[in-house]
Amino acid sequence: MKRFPILLAAMTAVPGIATELHVFSAGQAAKAQDVNDNFQRLDTAIQNRALKGDLANAQSAILSLQGTAASKSDLTALAAKEKADSATLAKSKQDALGSLADSLTGC
């Protein structure tokens, strides 16, 4: 009967499964199948809790990756703007040098 207090502690530690477990009374024999069912339900609840944690971590990673993708998109747009601005600046510089050359040859 040492497992009974452990089972009670486990029942309170895993919310939402206490009503699904078989309840045993002191002084009455417990069926092995009922005991096994309780342990199976507890194992399943513990595994489900671990899976929920894994799911939360996966969702967090997905959100992080989506944020990274948005940043890359912003960087791509910024690079395109920089390229266009550089082309405009180079053309302005070329035009200015052309004007300067024309004015110098006219002297």
VOVEX-818232 format. One record per residue: x, y, z of N, C-alpha, C, O, CB in turn; residue in three letters; chain; residue number from 1. Coordinates in steps of 0.1 Angstrom, whole numbers, plus 5000, padded with zeros to 4 digits. Each point is the difference from the previous one (the first is absolute). Glycine has a CB too. Layout:
BEGIN
+------+------+------+-------+-------+-------+------+------+------+------+------+------+-------+-------+-------+-----+---+-----+
: n.c1 : n.c2 : n.c3 : ca.c1 : ca.c2 : ca.c3 : c.c1 : c.c2 : c.c3 : o.c1 : o.c2 : o.c3 : cb.c1 : cb.c2 : cb.c3 :   r : c :   k :
+------+------+------+-------+-------+-------+------+------+------+------+------+------+-------+-------+-------+-----+---+-----+
:    X :    Y :    Z :     X :     Y :     Z :    X :    Y :    Z :    X :    Y :    Z :     X :     Y :     Z : ALA : A : NUM :
...
+------+------+------+-------+-------+-------+------+------+------+------+------+------+-------+-------+-------+-----+---+-----+
***
This chain:
BEGIN
+------+------+------+-------+-------+-------+------+------+------+------+------+------+-------+-------+-------+-----+---+-----+
: n.c1 : n.c2 : n.c3 : ca.c1 : ca.c2 : ca.c3 : c.c1 : c.c2 : c.c3 : o.c1 : o.c2 : o.c3 : cb.c1 : cb.c2 : cb.c3 :   r : c :   k :
+------+------+------+-------+-------+-------+------+------+------+------+------+------+-------+-------+-------+-----+---+-----+
: 5008 : 4988 : 5000 :  4992 :  5012 :  5000 : 5009 : 5013 : 5000 : 4994 : 5011 : 5002 :  4988 :  4976 :  5010 : MET : A :   1 :
: 5031 : 5012 : 4986 :  5008 :  5011 :  4999 : 4997 : 5009 : 4988 : 5002 : 5012 : 5000 :  5016 :  4976 :  5013 : LYS : A :   2 :
: 4977 : 5005 : 4976 :  4997 :  5008 :  4988 : 4988 : 5009 : 5001 : 4999 : 5009 : 4992 :  5012 :  4972 :  4996 : ARG : A :   3 :
: 4980 : 5016 : 5021 :  4988 :  5008 :  5001 : 5003 : 5014 : 5003 : 4994 : 5009 : 4993 :  4994 :  4971 :  5015 : PHE : A :   4 :
: 5020 : 5024 : 5002 :  5003 :  5014 :  5002 : 5007 : 5007 : 4988 : 4998 : 5011 : 4996 :  5004 :  4984 :  5028 : PRO : A :   5 :
: 5007 : 4997 : 4969 :  5006 :  5005 :  4988 : 4990 : 5003 : 4989 : 5000 : 5010 : 4993 :  5021 :  4977 :  5013 : ILE : A :   6 :
: 4969 : 5004 : 4993 :  4990 :  5001 :  4990 : 4991 : 5012 : 5003 : 4996 : 5008 : 4991 :  5004 :  4968 :  5006 : LEU : A :   7 :
: 4997 : 5027 : 5016 :  4992 :  5012 :  5003 : 5008 : 5012 : 4997 : 4994 : 5010 : 4995 :  4995 :  4977 :  5023 : LEU : A :   8 :
: 5024 : 5013 : 4985 :  5008 :  5012 :  4997 : 5001 : 5002 : 4985 : 4999 : 5012 : 4995 :  5015 :  4984 :  5025 : ALA : A :   9 :
: 4987 : 4994 : 4972 :  5000 :  5001 :  4986 : 4987 : 5005 : 4994 : 4999 : 5008 : 4991 :  5018 :  4973 :  5008 : ALA : A :  10 :
: 4972 : 5015 : 5007 :  4986 :  5004 :  4996 : 4999 : 5015 : 5002 : 4994 : 5007 : 4991 :  4997 :  4971 :  5015 : MET : A :  11 :
: 5014 : 5027 : 5005 :  4999 :  5015 :  5002 : 5010 : 5008 : 4992 : 4998 : 5011 : 4997 :  4994 :  4984 :  5026 : THR : A :  12 :
: 5019 : 4998 : 4972 :  5010 :  5007 :  4992 : 4996 : 5001 : 4986 : 5005 : 5009 : 4993 :  5012 :  4983 :  5023 : ALA : A :  13 :
: 4974 : 5000 : 4979 :  4996 :  5000 :  4986 : 4985 : 5004 : 5000 : 4992 : 4991 : 5002 :  5026 :  4991 :  4991 : VAL : A :  14 :
: 4980 : 5031 : 5004 :  4986 :  5004 :  5000 : 4991 : 4994 : 4989 : 5006 : 4997 : 4989 :  5002 :  5024 :  5021 : PRO : A :  15 :
: 4980 : 4977 : 4992 :  4990 :  4996 :  4990 : 4999 : 4985 : 4998 : 4992 : 4995 : 4992 :  5013 :  5026 :  4997 : GLY : A :  16 :
: 5002 : 4971 : 5019 :  4999 :  4985 :  4999 : 4995 : 4994 : 5012 : 4997 : 4988 : 5000 :  5022 :  5013 :  4984 : ILE : A :  17 :
: 4979 : 5006 : 5027 :  4996 :  4994 :  5013 : 4987 : 4993 : 4998 : 4998 : 4989 : 5007 :  5015 :  5028 :  5006 : ALA : A :  18 :
: 4978 : 4988 : 4980 :  4987 :  4994 :  4998 : 5000 : 4987 : 4992 : 4991 : 4992 : 5000 :  4999 :  5031 :  5003 : THR : A :  19 :
: 5020 : 4975 : 4989 :  5001 :  4989 :  4991 : 5007 : 4988 : 5007 : 4999 : 4988 : 4995 :  5002 :  5027 :  4986 : GLU : A :  20 :
: 5005 : 4987 : 5031 :  5007 :  4989 :  5007 : 4991 : 4992 : 5008 : 4989 : 5005 : 5005 :  5031 :  5009 :  4995 : LEU : A :  21 :
: 4983 : 4974 : 5002 :  4993 :  4991 :  5009 : 5004 : 5004 : 5014 : 5011 : 5003 : 5003 :  4988 :  4978 :  4981 : HIS : A :  22 :
: 4991 : 5020 : 5025 :  5002 :  5003 :  5014 : 5000 : 4988 : 5009 : 4991 : 4992 : 4998 :  4999 :  5031 :  4998 : VAL : A :  23 :
: 5020 : 4975 : 5012 :  5001 :  4988 :  5009 : 4996 : 5004 : 5014 : 5003 : 5011 : 5004 :  5015 :  4979 :  4981 : PHE : A :  24 :
: 4977 : 5001 : 5022 :  4997 :  5002 :  5014 : 5009 : 4991 : 5009 : 5004 : 4989 : 4996 :  4972 :  5016 :  4998 : SER : A :  25 :
: 5028 : 5001 : 5017 :  5008 :  4992 :  5010 : 4993 : 4987 : 5004 : 4988 : 5001 : 5003 :  5024 :  5021 :  5005 : ALA : A :  26 :
: 4996 : 4968 : 4993 :  4994 :  4987 :  5005 : 4993 : 4992 : 4989 : 4996 : 4989 : 5003 :  5002 :  5022 :  5019 : GLY : A :  27 :
: 5001 : 4994 : 4966 :  4993 :  4992 :  4990 : 5011 : 4997 : 4989 : 5008 : 5009 : 4997 :  4969 :  5002 :  5008 : GLN : A :  28 :
: 5022 : 4977 : 4990 :  5009 :  4996 :  4990 : 4998 : 5008 : 4987 : 4989 : 5002 : 4996 :  5012 :  4975 :  5014 : ALA : A :  29 :
: 5010 : 5027 : 4984 :  4999 :  5007 :  4987 : 5003 : 4990 : 4988 : 5008 : 4991 : 5002 :  5000 :  5031 :  5009 : ALA : A :  30 :
: 4984 : 4979 : 4979 :  5003 :  4992 :  4988 : 5012 : 5005 : 4993 : 5003 : 5012 : 4999 :  4972 :  4983 :  4998 : LYS : A :  31 :
: 5033 : 4995 : 4999 :  5013 :  5004 :  4993 : 4997 : 5008 : 4988 : 5008 : 5009 : 4997 :  5003 :  4970 :  5012 : ALA : A :  32 :
: 4979 : 5018 : 4984 :  4997 :  5007 :  4987 : 4996 : 5015 : 5003 : 5004 : 5009 : 4993 :  4988 :  4970 :  4997 : GLN : A :  33 :
: 5001 : 5023 : 5022 :  4997 :  5014 :  5003 : 5013 : 5008 : 5004 : 5002 : 5011 : 4996 :  4975 :  4981 :  5012 : ASP : A :  34 :
: 5032 : 5001 : 4999 :  5013 :  5007 :  5003 : 5008 : 5003 : 4988 : 5005 : 5010 : 4998 :  4995 :  4977 :  5024 : VAL : A :  35 :
: 5000 : 5003 : 4969 :  5008 :  5001 :  4987 : 4993 : 5012 : 4992 : 5007 : 5008 : 4994 :  5000 :  4967 :  5006 : ASN : A :  36 :
: 4980 : 5025 : 5000 :  4993 :  5011 :  4992 : 5004 : 5014 : 5006 : 5002 : 5009 : 4992 :  4979 :  4975 :  5003 : ASP : A :  37 :
: 5019 : 5017 : 5018 :  5004 :  5013 :  5006 : 5014 : 5004 : 4996 : 5003 : 5011 : 4996 :  4982 :  4984 :  5023 : ASN : A :  38 :
: 5025 : 4995 : 4982 :  5013 :  5003 :  4996 : 5001 : 5004 : 4985 : 5008 : 5009 : 4996 :  5001 :  4976 :  5022 : PHE : A :  39 :
: 4984 : 5008 : 4974 :  5000 :  5003 :  4985 : 4994 : 5014 : 4998 : 5006 : 5008 : 4992 :  4991 :  4968 :  5003 : GLN : A :  40 :
: 4992 : 5028 : 5012 :  4995 :  5013 :  4998 : 5009 : 5011 : 5005 : 5002 : 5010 : 4994 :  4975 :  4980 :  5009 : ARG : A :  41 :
: 5030 : 5007 : 5008 :  5010 :  5010 :  5005 : 5012 : 5001 : 4990 : 5004 : 5011 : 4997 :  4989 :  4983 :  5027 : LEU : A :  42 :
: 5012 : 4995 : 4971 :  5010 :  5001 :  4990 : 4996 : 5008 : 4988 : 5008 : 5008 : 4994 :  5001 :  4969 :  5014 : ASP : A :  43 :
: 4979 : 5020 : 4987 :  4995 :  5007 :  4988 : 4999 : 5015 : 5003 : 5004 : 5008 : 4992 :  4983 :  4972 :  5001 : THR : A :  44 :
: 5008 : 5024 : 5019 :  4998 :  5014 :  5004 : 5014 : 5007 : 5000 : 5001 : 5011 : 4996 :  4978 :  4983 :  5017 : ALA : A :  45 :
: 5031 : 4999 : 4993 :  5013 :  5005 :  5001 : 5006 : 5002 : 4986 : 5006 : 5010 : 4997 :  4997 :  4979 :  5025 : ILE : A :  46 :
: 4995 : 5001 : 4969 :  5005 :  5002 :  4986 : 4993 : 5011 : 4993 : 5007 : 5008 : 4992 :  4998 :  4967 :  5007 : GLN : A :  47 :
: 4982 : 5026 : 5003 :  4993 :  5011 :  4993 : 5005 : 5014 : 5005 : 5001 : 5009 : 4992 :  4979 :  4976 :  5006 : ASN : A :  48 :
: 5023 : 5016 : 5015 :  5005 :  5012 :  5005 : 5013 : 5004 : 4994 : 5003 : 5011 : 4996 :  4986 :  4984 :  5026 : ARG : A :  49 :
: 5020 : 4995 : 4976 :  5013 :  5002 :  4993 : 4998 : 5004 : 4986 : 5007 : 5008 : 4995 :  5003 :  4975 :  5020 : ALA : A :  50 :
: 4980 : 5011 : 4978 :  4997 :  5003 :  4986 : 4995 : 5014 : 4999 : 5003 : 5007 : 4990 :  4992 :  4969 :  5005 : LEU : A :  51 :
: 4997 : 5029 : 5015 :  4995 :  5014 :  5000 : 5012 : 5009 : 5001 : 5000 : 5011 : 4993 :  4978 :  4982 :  5017 : LYS : A :  52 :
: 5032 : 5004 : 4998 :  5012 :  5008 :  5001 : 5007 : 5001 : 4987 : 5005 : 5010 : 4996 :  4997 :  4984 :  5028 : GLY : A :  53 :
: 5000 : 4994 : 4969 :  5006 :  4999 :  4988 : 4993 : 5009 : 4989 : 5006 : 5006 : 4992 :  5003 :  4971 :  5014 : ASP : A :  54 :
: 4978 : 5022 : 4995 :  4991 :  5007 :  4990 : 5002 : 5015 : 5002 : 5001 : 5008 : 4991 :  4982 :  4973 :  5009 : LEU : A :  55 :
: 5017 : 5024 : 5013 :  5002 :  5014 :  5003 : 5014 : 5004 : 4995 : 5001 : 5011 : 4994 :  4984 :  4987 :  5026 : ALA : A :  56 :
: 5025 : 4994 : 4982 :  5014 :  5004 :  4995 : 5000 : 5000 : 4984 : 5006 : 5009 : 4995 :  5004 :  4980 :  5026 : ASN : A :  57 :
: 4983 : 5002 : 4973 :  5000 :  5000 :  4985 : 4992 : 5013 : 4995 : 5005 : 5006 : 4990 :  4996 :  4969 :  5010 : ALA : A :  58 :
: 4988 : 5028 : 5007 :  4993 :  5012 :  4996 : 5009 : 5013 : 5002 : 4999 : 5009 : 4991 :  4979 :  4980 :  5015 : GLN : A :  59 :
: 5029 : 5011 : 5004 :  5009 :  5012 :  5003 : 5011 : 5000 : 4989 : 5003 : 5011 : 4995 :  4993 :  4987 :  5030 : SER : A :  60 :
: 5009 : 4991 : 4971 :  5011 :  4999 :  4990 : 4994 : 5005 : 4986 : 5006 : 5007 : 4993 :  5005 :  4974 :  5019 : ALA : A :  61 :
: 4976 : 5015 : 4985 :  4994 :  5004 :  4988 : 4998 : 5015 : 5000 : 5003 : 5006 : 4989 :  4985 :  4972 :  5009 : ILE : A :  62 :
: 5007 : 5028 : 5013 :  4998 :  5014 :  5000 : 5013 : 5007 : 4999 : 5001 : 5011 : 4993 :  4980 :  4986 :  5021 : LEU : A :  63 :
: 5030 : 4998 : 4991 :  5013 :  5006 :  4999 : 5005 : 5000 : 4986 : 5005 : 5010 : 4995 :  5000 :  4983 :  5028 : SER : A :  64 :
: 4993 : 4995 : 4970 :  5004 :  4999 :  4986 : 4991 : 5009 : 4991 : 5006 : 5006 : 4990 :  5001 :  4971 :  5014 : LEU : A :  65 :
: 4981 : 5025 : 4999 :  4991 :  5009 :  4992 : 5005 : 5014 : 5002 : 5000 : 5008 : 4990 :  4981 :  4977 :  5013 : GLN : A :  66 :
: 5024 : 5019 : 5009 :  5005 :  5013 :  5002 : 5013 : 5002 : 4992 : 5003 : 5011 : 4995 :  4987 :  4989 :  5028 : GLY : A :  67 :
: 5018 : 4990 : 4976 :  5013 :  5000 :  4993 : 4997 : 5002 : 4985 : 5006 : 5007 : 4993 :  5005 :  4978 :  5024 : THR : A :  68 :
: 4979 : 5008 : 4978 :  4996 :  5001 :  4986 : 4996 : 5014 : 4997 : 5003 : 5005 : 4989 :  4990 :  4971 :  5010 : ALA : A :  69 :
: 4999 : 5030 : 5010 :  4996 :  5014 :  4997 : 5012 : 5009 : 5000 : 5000 : 5009 : 4992 :  4978 :  4986 :  5019 : ALA : A :  70 :
: 5032 : 5003 : 4998 :  5012 :  5008 :  5000 : 5007 : 4999 : 4987 : 5006 : 5009 : 4995 :  4995 :  4988 :  5030 : SER : A :  71 :
: 5000 : 4990 : 4970 :  5007 :  4998 :  4987 : 4993 : 5007 : 4989 : 5007 : 5006 : 4991 :  5001 :  4972 :  5017 : LYS : A :  72 :
: 4979 : 5022 : 4992 :  4992 :  5007 :  4990 : 5003 : 5015 : 5001 : 5002 : 5007 : 4989 :  4980 :  4976 :  5012 : SER : A :  73 :
: 5019 : 5023 : 5011 :  5003 :  5014 :  5002 : 5014 : 5003 : 4994 : 5002 : 5010 : 4994 :  4983 :  4991 :  5026 : ASP : A :  74 :
: 5025 : 4990 : 4983 :  5013 :  5002 :  4995 : 5001 : 5000 : 4985 : 5007 : 5007 : 4994 :  5002 :  4982 :  5027 : LEU : A :  75 :
: 4983 : 5002 : 4973 :  5000 :  4999 :  4985 : 4995 : 5013 : 4994 : 5005 : 5005 : 4991 :  4991 :  4970 :  5011 : THR : A :  76 :
: 4993 : 5030 : 5004 :  4994 :  5013 :  4995 : 5010 : 5011 : 5003 : 5002 : 5009 : 4991 :  4975 :  4983 :  5014 : ALA : A :  77 :
: 5030 : 5008 : 5006 :  5010 :  5011 :  5003 : 5012 : 4999 : 4990 : 5005 : 5010 : 4995 :  4989 :  4989 :  5029 : LEU : A :  78 :
: 5010 : 4989 : 4973 :  5011 :  4998 :  4990 : 4996 : 5005 : 4986 : 5008 : 5006 : 4993 :  5000 :  4974 :  5020 : ALA : A :  79 :
: 4980 : 5017 : 4983 :  4995 :  5005 :  4987 : 4999 : 5016 : 5000 : 5004 : 5006 : 4990 :  4983 :  4973 :  5007 : ALA : A :  80 :
: 5009 : 5027 : 5014 :  5000 :  5014 :  5001 : 5014 : 5006 : 4999 : 5002 : 5010 : 4994 :  4977 :  4989 :  5020 : LYS : A :  81 :
: 5030 : 4994 : 4993 :  5014 :  5005 :  5000 : 5006 : 4999 : 4986 : 5007 : 5009 : 4995 :  4996 :  4983 :  5029 : GLU : A :  82 :
: 4994 : 4998 : 4968 :  5004 :  4998 :  4987 : 4995 : 5011 : 4991 : 5007 : 5006 : 4992 :  4994 :  4969 :  5011 : LYS : A :  83 :
: 4986 : 5028 : 4998 :  4994 :  5011 :  4992 : 5006 : 5013 : 5004 : 5002 : 5008 : 4991 :  4976 :  4979 :  5007 : ALA : A :  84 :
: 5023 : 5016 : 5015 :  5006 :  5013 :  5004 : 5015 : 5001 : 4995 : 5004 : 5011 : 4996 :  4981 :  4989 :  5024 : ASP : A :  85 :
: 5022 : 4989 : 4980 :  5014 :  5001 :  4995 : 5000 : 5003 : 4985 : 5009 : 5007 : 4996 :  4998 :  4976 :  5022 : SER : A :  86 :
: 4984 : 5011 : 4975 :  4999 :  5002 :  4985 : 4997 : 5015 : 4998 : 5006 : 5006 : 4991 :  4987 :  4970 :  5005 : ALA : A :  87 :
: 4997 : 5029 : 5011 :  4997 :  5014 :  4999 : 5011 : 5009 : 5003 : 5003 : 5010 : 4993 :  4974 :  4984 :  5013 : THR : A :  88 :
: 5030 : 5003 : 5005 :  5012 :  5008 :  5004 : 5011 : 5000 : 4990 : 5006 : 5010 : 4997 :  4988 :  4985 :  5027 : LEU : A :  89 :
: 5009 : 4993 : 4970 :  5010 :  4998 :  4990 : 4996 : 5008 : 4988 : 5009 : 5007 : 4994 :  4997 :  4971 :  5014 : ALA : A :  90 :
: 4981 : 5022 : 4988 :  4996 :  5008 :  4988 : 5001 : 5015 : 5003 : 5005 : 5007 : 4991 :  4979 :  4975 :  5002 : LYS : A :  91 :
: 5013 : 5022 : 5019 :  5001 :  5014 :  5003 : 5015 : 5005 : 5000 : 5003 : 5010 : 4995 :  4976 :  4988 :  5019 : SER : A :  92 :
: 5029 : 4993 : 4991 :  5015 :  5003 :  5000 : 5005 : 5001 : 4986 : 5008 : 5009 : 4996 :  4994 :  4979 :  5026 : LYS : A :  93 :
: 4994 : 5003 : 4969 :  5004 :  5000 :  4986 : 4995 : 5012 : 4993 : 5007 : 5006 : 4992 :  4992 :  4969 :  5008 : GLN : A :  94 :
: 4989 : 5029 : 5003 :  4994 :  5012 :  4994 : 5008 : 5013 : 5004 : 5003 : 5008 : 4992 :  4974 :  4981 :  5007 : ASP : A :  95 :
: 5026 : 5011 : 5014 :  5007 :  5011 :  5006 : 5014 : 5001 : 4993 : 5005 : 5011 : 4997 :  4982 :  4987 :  5025 : ALA : A :  96 :
: 5020 : 4991 : 4977 :  5013 :  4999 :  4994 : 4999 : 5005 : 4985 : 5009 : 5007 : 4995 :  4998 :  4975 :  5021 : LEU : A :  97 :
: 4983 : 5013 : 4977 :  4997 :  5004 :  4986 : 4999 : 5015 : 4999 : 5005 : 5006 : 4991 :  4984 :  4972 :  5005 : GLY : A :  98 :
: 5003 : 5028 : 5013 :  4997 :  5014 :  5000 : 5013 : 5008 : 5003 : 5003 : 5010 : 4993 :  4974 :  4986 :  5014 : SER : A :  99 :
: 5031 : 4999 : 5002 :  5013 :  5006 :  5004 : 5009 : 4999 : 4988 : 5007 : 5010 : 4997 :  4990 :  4984 :  5027 : LEU : A : 100 :
: 5004 : 4995 : 4969 :  5009 :  4999 :  4989 : 4995 : 5009 : 4988 : 5009 : 5006 : 4994 :  4996 :  4970 :  5012 : ALA : A : 101 :
: 4982 : 5025 : 4992 :  4995 :  5009 :  4990 : 5004 : 5015 : 5003 : 5004 : 5008 : 4991 :  4977 :  4976 :  5005 : ASP : A : 102 :
: 5018 : 5020 : 5017 :  5003 :  5014 :  5004 : 5015 : 5002 : 4999 : 5004 : 5011 : 4997 :  4976 :  4990 :  5018 : SER : A : 103 :
: 5028 : 4989 : 4987 :  5015 :  5002 :  5000 : 5004 : 5001 : 4985 : 5010 : 5008 : 4997 :  4993 :  4980 :  5025 : LEU : A : 104 :
: 4991 : 5004 : 4970 :  5004 :  5001 :  4986 : 4996 : 5013 : 4993 : 5005 : 5004 : 4990 :  4994 :  4971 :  5009 : THR : A : 105 :
: 4991 : 5031 : 5007 :  4995 :  5013 :  4994 : 5009 : 5012 : 5004 : 4998 : 5010 : 4995 :  4979 :  4980 :  5005 : GLY : A : 106 :
: 5032 : 5008 : 5009 :  5009 :  5011 :  5004 : 5010 : 5004 : 4991 : 5007 : 5009 : 5002 :  4989 :  4983 :  5020 : CYS : A : 107 :
+------+------+------+-------+-------+-------+------+------+------+------+------+------+-------+-------+-------+-----+---+-----+
***
